[in-house]
Amino acid sequence: MSSATAMDKHSGGVAEYRASEGKCVSIPYRGSVDGTLRDILGGVRSACTYVGAARLKELSRRTTFIRVMEQENIVYGGDWKQ
């Protein structure tokens, strides 16, 4: 499932043989979702422009999607040396 809070709400708690997989955090109100949606749509438009897709439907035909199973950023992790 996910956080201990979600398991409490939907399953009656965390079973002894399971562990919670997430956290429940409260964040302050940041206003309407308008700005966030504009940012997401801008990113999608930009991606379509980069690959030459005139419509969202063309995006999958003009690109190759790969599944990344493990992502590691060593630049900010301290392991990177100049």
N, C-alpha and C positions, 0 to 999 in steps of 0.2 A: 504494500500500500504506500503510504508516504509518511508524513509526520505523525508523532504520537497524538497530536490534537485531532488529526483526521481519523486515525484509528479509533480514538475514544468516541468520536462523533458517529462513525459509520459501522464500527465493528464491536463496540463495547469495550475497547481497550487493546493494549498490545499483548499478544499471547506470549507465554514464557519462552517459546522457541523462536520468536521473531524479534527483530530490532527495527526501530523506526528508521526510515531512510531519508528524512528531511527535517527541516526546522519550520516552526511557525513563528514568523516575526511580524511585528506591527510597524508600519512605516507612516510617517506623517502625510496628510493630504497634500497633494501637489497640484491640484487644479483639475480642469477637465482633461479628458483623454484626447482632445482635439490636436494638441501639439505632438503628442506621441504618435498618433495615427498619421499625421503629416510627415513626420520623420520616417516612419516605416514605408509609406507610399513613395516618398522621395528616394529611398534606397532601392525599392523595387523598380522604379522608373529608371534609375541610374544603371542598375544591372541589365535591364532590357536594352538600354542604349549601348552599353559596352559590348553586348553580344549581337546586336543588330536585330532584335526582336521588336516588331512593330506592335505586337499584341502579347498579352500575358500567355496566351495559348501557345505562342511560338517559342517561349522561353525553354521549354523542355526539348524542343527539336534542335535548338541552336547551341545547346550546352551539353556537357557531360557531367552529371552529378556523381560524386563519389561519397561513400559513407566513411566517416572518420570515427574509428572506434576509440582511439586514445589521442588526446591532444595535450601537448606539453609545450609550454612557452619558456624556454631556457633563458631568454634574454632578460626577463625580469626576475627570474628565480635565483640569481646569484651565481649560477654555474657558467655563465658566459664570460669569456675573457677576450679582451681586445688584442 
